[in-house]
Each structure stands twice: as structure tokens, then as C-alpha cells.
Amino acid sequence: MTPEQELFSTAAITSFRLNGRFLAIAEELAAPAGLTAAWWQVLGAVLREPLPVSGIARAMGITRQSVQRIADLLVDRGLAEYRPNPAHKRAKLVDITPAGRAAIEKINPRHQVYADRLIERLGHAEFEHIVAALTRLAAVLDEFDT
């Protein structure tokens, strides 16, 4: 294996490990609010503004079908609702409901604890640098698909 392949493999394996850790933490944080990590992700995607299922899928890097299934469950449970989409008649917008916001608010205190623990161990500047590097890596990998 070339040094470049080794770097790529290490980045991938580390990302897989990080993904597993983040999902486990997200499940732990979301459960007391009656959510799963996946439900939290979808609700989080529409906190600022309603989005079509395809927009949520793009933001999360998962399939539209997965988001559709989760959005339907969230709507059934009253945590989200479908709204008309002025830009597209068939692709409704997913929006968070007050009950969905309340569930997210239940997560925030423990979410803050994890954020504070990371800042304590890494320092704010290093954590910002890591996030910037991960964001850049994701953007470059996204370019490979186009």
C-alpha cells in the first residue's frame, strides 16, 4: 500500500470509528427525550427552516428514502409536520412542531455537557480546527460525486 493509500485508509477507518461514537452518544442523548439519534438528526435539520425530504437527505448525507421513513414517523408522532412547498407542489416541506422543539430542548443540557467536555480536553481553538478540517474533508469528498 502506498503512503497515500495508507493515509486514505486511516482517514476512513477513523471516520467510521468517529461515526460509531457519535451515533452512540446521540442515542444516549436522544433517548431521555423519547427520540432516536436518527429522529434527532432529522428534527435538527429543520430547526432553522422547513426543508424538503431531499434537502434533509443531502444535508445529512443519507438516502432520501431513509429520511422519508423517519419524517413520516415524526409526523405520525406529532414531532414534525408536512407543509406546502411553494417551490415544488409534490415535494412537501418537513417542519418541526412545538412538541418536536420541546423534545430537542430536553436534549440540550446533556448536549452541552458533552460539548464542554470536548472543549475542556481539546481547547476551543483545537476543536474549531478539527471541525474545520472535517468540514473541508466532507466537502472535498462531496466533490468526487459530481
Secondary structure in CASP SS format (residue, H / E / C, confidence):
PFRMAT SS
TARGET T0000
AUTHOR 0000-0000-0000
METHOD secondary structure of the structure
MODEL  1
M C 1.00
T C 1.00
P H 1.00
E H 1.00
Q H 1.00
E H 1.00
L H 1.00
F H 1.00
S H 1.00
T H 1.00
A H 1.00
A H 1.00
I H 1.00
T H 1.00
S H 1.00
F H 1.00
R H 1.00
L H 1.00
N H 1.00
G H 1.00
R H 1.00
F H 1.00
L H 1.00
A H 1.00
I H 1.00
A H 1.00
E H 1.00
E H 1.00
L H 1.00
A H 1.00
A H 1.00
P H 1.00
A H 1.00
G C 1.00
L C 1.00
T C 1.00
A H 1.00
A H 1.00
W H 1.00
W H 1.00
Q H 1.00
V H 1.00
L H 1.00
G H 1.00
A H 1.00
V C 1.00
L C 1.00
R C 1.00
E C 1.00
P C 1.00
L E 1.00
P E 1.00
V H 1.00
S H 1.00
G H 1.00
I H 1.00
A H 1.00
R H 1.00
A H 1.00
M H 1.00
G C 1.00
I C 1.00
T C 1.00
R H 1.00
Q H 1.00
S H 1.00
V H 1.00
Q H 1.00
R H 1.00
I H 1.00
A H 1.00
D H 1.00
L H 1.00
L H 1.00
V H 1.00
D H 1.00
R C 1.00
G C 1.00
L C 1.00
A E 1.00
E E 1.00
Y E 1.00
R E 1.00
P C 1.00
N C 1.00
P C 1.00
A C 1.00
H C 1.00
K C 1.00
R C 1.00
A C 1.00
K C 1.00
L E 1.00
V E 1.00
D E 1.00
I E 1.00
T C 1.00
P H 1.00
A H 1.00
G H 1.00
R H 1.00
A H 1.00
A H 1.00
I H 1.00
E H 1.00
K H 1.00
I H 1.00
N H 1.00
P H 1.00
R H 1.00
H H 1.00
Q H 1.00
V H 1.00
Y H 1.00
A H 1.00
D H 1.00
R H 1.00
L H 1.00
I H 1.00
E H 1.00
R H 1.00
L H 1.00
G C 1.00
H H 1.00
A H 1.00
E H 1.00
F H 1.00
E H 1.00
H H 1.00
I H 1.00
V H 1.00
A H 1.00
A H 1.00
L H 1.00
T H 1.00
R H 1.00
L H 1.00
A H 1.00
A H 1.00
V H 1.00
L H 1.00
D H 1.00
E H 1.00
F H 1.00
D C 1.00
T C 1.00
END
